[in-house]
Amino acid sequence: MEAAADEEQEGLSAQSPAQAPPSSASSLPKVELELRLLQALEFYPPSKLKGIHRHFVLYGLMEHLRKSLDRQFSGDEVLQLLDRFFNLEMLKPDDEEKDNFSQAEEFALPDSFLKMEE
């Protein structure tokens, strides 16, 4: 009876089969990397990867991972990590959105503003 209570305290129950903890050295960094990425998403939400903030958010994620894991990350690496959790195809800019940023408009101050200065 005490053995079952000890197993339950360790996270195992007498009814469930015992699962060995992950001992693979290669799985630990991957899990750590994913946890750090998920922590970074608290400050840099993936919804902002769409639109004009895309590069700022991506840079913020890269910097957060660099500081927390003491390793450089490229934008492509961060996007590959994000692709594990999110459908990044939905975040790609539409053709309409690209057209909005490529249109140049002539800017001029209104005449009423110029008359107020004189």
C-alpha positions in Angstrom: 0.0 0.0 0.0 2.8 2.4 0.8 4.6 1.5 -2.5 1.4 2.6 -4.4 1.3 5.9 -2.4 5.0 6.5 -3.1 4.5 5.9 -6.8 1.5 8.3 -6.9 3.6 11.0 -5.2 6.2 10.6 -7.9 3.6 11.1 -10.6 2.9 7.4 -11.3 -0.2 5.5 -10.3 -0.6 1.8 -9.7 -3.2 1.7 -12.5 -1.1 3.4 -15.2 2.0 1.9 -16.8 5.2 3.5 -15.8 6.6 5.9 -18.3 10.3 6.5 -18.3 11.4 10.1 -18.2 12.9 11.3 -21.5 16.6 10.6 -21.1 17.7 11.5 -24.6 20.1 14.4 -24.6 18.9 15.5 -28.0 15.3 15.9 -26.8 16.1 18.2 -23.9 17.5 21.1 -26.0 14.6 20.8 -28.4 12.1 21.0 -25.5 14.0 23.9 -23.9 14.1 25.7 -27.3 10.3 25.3 -27.7 9.6 26.4 -24.1 11.7 29.6 -24.6 9.9 30.3 -27.9 6.5 29.9 -26.2 7.7 32.3 -23.5 8.8 34.8 -26.1 5.3 34.6 -27.7 3.9 36.3 -24.6 5.7 39.5 -25.7 5.7 38.9 -29.4 2.3 37.4 -30.5 2.3 35.5 -33.7 -0.8 37.4 -34.9 1.5 40.4 -35.4 3.6 38.4 -37.8 1.1 39.5 -40.4 1.4 43.0 -41.6 3.8 45.8 -41.2 5.1 44.6 -37.8 6.3 41.3 -39.1 10.0 42.0 -39.2 10.0 43.7 -35.8 8.2 40.8 -34.2 10.5 38.3 -35.9 13.6 40.3 -34.7 12.2 40.4 -31.1 11.7 36.6 -31.1 15.3 36.2 -32.4 16.7 38.4 -29.7 14.6 36.8 -26.9 15.9 33.3 -28.0 19.5 34.6 -28.3 19.4 36.1 -24.8 17.7 33.2 -23.1 19.7 30.4 -24.8 23.0 32.2 -25.5 23.0 31.3 -29.1 22.3 33.2 -32.4 19.2 32.4 -34.3 18.4 33.3 -37.9 14.9 34.5 -39.0 14.5 31.2 -40.9 15.2 29.2 -37.8 12.6 31.1 -35.8 10.1 30.7 -38.5 10.7 27.0 -38.7 10.1 26.8 -34.9 6.9 28.8 -35.2 5.8 26.5 -38.0 5.6 23.7 -35.5 2.9 25.5 -33.5 1.2 27.7 -36.1 0.1 27.7 -39.7 2.4 30.3 -41.0 0.8 30.2 -44.5 -2.1 32.1 -43.0 0.3 34.9 -41.9 1.8 35.6 -45.3 0.8 38.9 -46.8 -1.9 39.0 -49.4 -1.3 40.5 -52.9 -3.6 43.4 -51.9 -1.4 44.1 -48.9 1.7 44.1 -50.9 0.1 46.6 -53.4 -0.8 49.0 -50.6 2.8 49.4 -49.6 4.2 49.7 -53.1 2.0 52.6 -54.1 3.7 55.9 -53.8 1.6 59.0 -53.3 2.6 62.6 -53.6 2.4 64.4 -50.3 1.8 68.1 -49.9 0.6 70.2 -46.9 -2.8 71.8 -47.3 -2.9 75.4 -48.4 -4.7 76.4 -45.2 -1.7 75.1 -43.2 0.7 77.2 -45.2 -1.4 80.3 -44.8 -1.4 79.9 -41.0 2.4 80.0 -40.9 2.6 83.4 -42.7 
